Every structure is written in C-alpha cells, then in structure tokens.
C-alpha cells in the first residue's frame, strides 16, 4: 500500500489527524477543504476573523483530553512546542487536584498521560494546519466542495470507492485516488451517497440532550489569573450546568460554558437557559450536542 494516494474530505481535527498520521511518508495525502485558506497572522487574529462553515463549534469552549495531549507530546513534539508557543497550555493531573489533596499527592507512573491541553479550537487547528502544510507529501485544496463519490466494482463484484467529484472555481472534476477518507463531520453526505449505490449503511444516533452556550472573557491588562483555592469552578443548578475554566495563556481568554436541557431551552425557556447565567448576548455562542455512529454492512 506504500506510495498510494489518499484523498481526504474535510480538514477539521479528523482530516488533520490523517495528514499527521501519514506525514513524512511515502503516501501522498490531499485534503479537500470547502473553506478559504487559513488566515495569516496570530492565533488571536484567527480567533476574531476565521470563518469555517463546516465547524459551527469553532469558537466554543474546548479542552483536549489526555490521549490527544500524550499523542502530540510523544509523536509530534515539534507540533506540541508550536502549540505551546502559540498560547496553548498543558494542565497536569496534580494541578487539577483540590487544595486539600495537594499535600497527600504522590506522583505515579502514567500521571503525565492524564494531562489535558487547554486551547481555543481556532488555535489548535491553525497551528496544526500550518504544521501539516509544511509536510512534503501533504497538499491542501481550498475553496473546493465534495459533490459526490466515484465508485466501481472489483472482480468479485464488491463495491469500490475510487475517488471524489470535486467542484472548484465553478467547474466539476473527478479526482481519482487509491484511498478515500471521509472526515467531513457528523453531517456527512457519504452514507446517503453510498446507499444510492446499493450499499447497506447502518446508523445509530444518540442525542446528547444539551444545548450549550459559551462566553469568552479576557483578563484586564495587568490582572492576574485567579488562584485555584478550592472555590468551585462549576456547578449544577438543576436546570442548567455551568463551568468556568482557562483557555489560552494569559492575558488571552477564559471561557465560561453552560449546558442546559435542550428541550426546555428549545421550547422557549430562554430566561432559565441563558439570561440568569449571563451567557446570552452578542458574544455568546450556541450549539446542539449530538453524536452519530455509522457502520457498514
């Protein structure tokens, strides 16, 4: 399989993960992005101006758990350093302990693998994208839409996926490849395209049941970040949950996130869902949580 072409639909976290996994190898990786190229400038400028139609949660609060943090630290140390230099920060297991447990804590093997990475998603994707674009075997095609799949049949009659139908600059073109990766997100059209060819695609859907809001706060010039003294940074009011936690390094942003009952808020209980938590306003963002699992049969 070495030396083959890999065509990736989507340049979010999953698509960038493919680029990293096959970077600096004999594979040739091409990623299709329907959005314009990443903006120039700093992560702060990207946070303010970057628009990605396929990632509505781009400016919501994000924390990246231990597995991703360990993966980056172990396999992509240069990328990890670029993230840290751009404002991302690692929050270790010991740092997350309440003050009452600090004196009794004794480090154990594997604790470092529980560290989490605080970073705005725009920062993470911007740095990952710039890193991946420097890899010699990775190519990004911007302002291009995936409009369909190219299929065939093997000698034994099995369905094969041979490429993608791409639209760019108002023209359609067929891009054939050895491997196709669907990294276009939970609203992917690929299952329907495959069903149209006669393939059986099973699907499970599990609504998360929440509607969440995020508001961003910036420390004033000269202000210090609050000391972790045991004061709860999150809570559950019964009808809504909330949390306040750091994002990129000071003096950048802090996030406040709120997750309320989806049906109650959707039915018009805006006061309970938003106003009382001071998360509803010009700088507030909203998204509906839902998880999908697809399987082929």
N, C-alpha and C positions, 0 to 999 in steps of 0.2 A: 504493500500500500504506500510505501515511501515514495515521495515525489509527486503525489497526486494533488489535484486542485480541490480546495474546499471553498464552497460558496456559502456565506452566512447571511441570512436575512435578519437584520437588526444589529444595532451597535450599542445596546444597553449593557448591563452588567453581564448577562449571559453571552452576548456576542463578543464583548471584550475578553471574557474568560476564554473563549475559543482562541482568540488571537494570541493571548498569553500562553495558552497550553501548547500551541503549535508554532510559536515564535522561535526564530533561530533554528529552524529545522529544514528538512528537505521538502516539506509541504508548502504549497502556495495558497495563502489564505486571502480571500477577497470578501470584504464586508460591505453590504448594501445598506445605506442609510438614507431614509427619505428626507431627513432634515439637512440644512446647510452645514458647512464645516464648523467645527468648534470655534468659538470666538477667540480672538487674540487677547492678550492682557492677563491680568491677575485672576486668581480664584474669586476674589471679591467682585471684580467686574463681571465675571462669568455668572456669579450668583444673581447679579442685578439684571443682566441682559439676555442670558442664554434661554432660548425658547426651544423646547423639544415637544412636538405634537404627540409623540408616542409615549411620553413619560409624564403623565399628569401629576405624579407624586414627586416630581423633581425637586421641589422646594419644601417638601415635608421633612419632619424630623427623621433622622436615620442614625442608627447605631449598628455597627458591623461586629458580629459576634466572634467568639474565639477561633472558630475554624478558619474563617477568612483571614483574620489577623495573623494566625500562625502560618497559613499558606503563603501569605505575602512575605512574612518575615523569613521563612525558611527557603522558599524557592525564588523569590523576586526581591532580594534585599535592596537593590538599587531603586526599584519602584517604591518600596516601602520608605526609603530615605527621601525620595522626592515627595511623597505624600506628607511626611513629617515636616519637610522644609516648606510645604505649601500650607501648613496650618493644621493638618490632622494631628491627633494625639492619641496615644495609647493609654488606656485606663486599666491598670493591673488589678488582679484579684484582691490584693491586700488593700488597695486604695478604696475598694468598694465595701470593705467591712465597716460596720458601725464602730464608733469610737470605743464602745465598751468591750470590743473583741480585739482591739489592736494589740494590747499587751500580751494576750494569750496566743496570738497567732504564731505558728511556726511553719515556715515555708516547706512545701512538699514538692517532690518531682512532679512536673506536669502543671504546676500552678501558672507558669508563664503562658501555657497554652490556653488559659482561660481569660487572658487579657482581651479587651474589646477596643475597637477603634472608633473614636468619635470623629465624625467628619460630615460636613454637608455633602449631600449626594452630588451636587454640582462639582465640588472639589474633587471627590473621588473619581468621578467619570472623566473630568477634564484632565487630570493627571494621568490616569490610566490610558486615555485616548492618545495623549501626546506621547506617552511611552511606547504604546503599541505601534503608532505611526512611524516610529524610528526603526522598527524591526525590518530587516531587509526583505523578508518574504511576506509581509503583510501590506495589503492595499485597501484603502477606503474609497468607496464610490459614493459621493454625496448627492443630494437632490435627486435621488432615484427611487422610484416606487416599485415594489414587487407586485405584479399584476396577475401572476398565475404560475403554475408549475409545468414543467416538461416531463412527460412520463413515457415509458416504453415497457416492453416485456422481455424477460430473459428467455433463454432457450427452453426452460421448463414452464414458461407461462407466468412466472411470478412478476408482479408489478415492480418496476424500477423507476426511481426518480433521477432524472438525467440533467436537470437544470431548472432555471427560473426564467420567466418572462418579465423583463425589466422595462420600465418606462422612464426615460430621462430626456430632457430638452424637447418634450412633445413627441418623441418617437419611441416606438416599441422595438425591442431587440431580444433575441434569445441568447441567454448565457448558459452554455453547457459546462458541466463540471463532473468530477468524479464523486464528490460527496456534497450533499446539501444539509445545512444545519438551520433549523427554524429557531431563531432567537428573537422572534417578533412580539413576545409577550402574551398575556392571557387572552387578548382579543385577536389572536392569530387566525387568519383565514385558512391556514393549511388543512385543518381537519375537514372543512367543507370541500376544499379542492380535491382532497384525496377521496372523500366519499363520492364525489362526482365521477371518479374513475372506476367506482365499484369496490373500493377498499372499505373494510369494516373498521371503523374508528370508535372505540368505546370512550365515554366521557363521564367523569364524576365531578360534581360541583358542590362545594361546601362554603356557603356564605359565612363570612366572619362575623356578621351581625353587628358591625360597628360603623359609625360614621365619625371620622376624626378630623380635627382641626389642628393647625399648627400656627403659632405666632412666634416671631423672631424678635429677640431683644439684643441690643448692643450695649456693652458697658460704656459708661461715660469716660471721657478722657481722664486718665489718672486714677480711675476707680480700680479696685482690686476685686478679684472674684471672691464670692462668699466662701468662708472657711467651712469645710464639712465638719459640723459639730454635732451631728446626730439629728438635726432638725429634719423631719420627713420631707423628701422632695417629691413625693407622690401620694395620692390618696384616692379613695373611692367614696363618693357621696351617694351611692345607691343608684342614681340615675345617670351618673357620669363619672368617669375616671379621669385623673389628670396626673401629669408629671412634668417636672422641670429638671432639665439636665444640660450639661455643657455641650457645646458643639466644637467648632474650630478653636484654636488657641486664642486667648485674649490678645488684643481687645476686640476680637471679632464678635461672633454671635453666641447667644444662648437660645435654646429652644424651650418653648412651653407647648406641650402636646395635650390634647384632650380626646378621649374616646367615649362617645355616648351611645346609647341604644339607638340603632339605626332606624327602627320602625317609629320610635317615639319622636325622634327629631324629624324624620321624613314626613310624619303626619302633622307637623306644624308646631311642635313644642320648641320653638326657637329660643325662647327665654331660658328654659331649663338647659338646653343643649349648648347655648353659646354665650348669651349675654352675661349670665351670672359668673361665668368663668373668664370673662373679659378676653375671649378668644375670637370674637366675631367682629370683623372690621376690615378696613382696607388692606391690612397686612395679613389677614387671616387666610388660610387655605383649607380646602376641604377635599376629602376623598372617601370613597366607599371601599371597604375591605372585602375581598372575595378571593378564594383560592380555587384553582382548577387543576385537575389531573387528567391527562389524556393517555390512552393506551390503544395500541393497535391490536387487531385480532386477526 
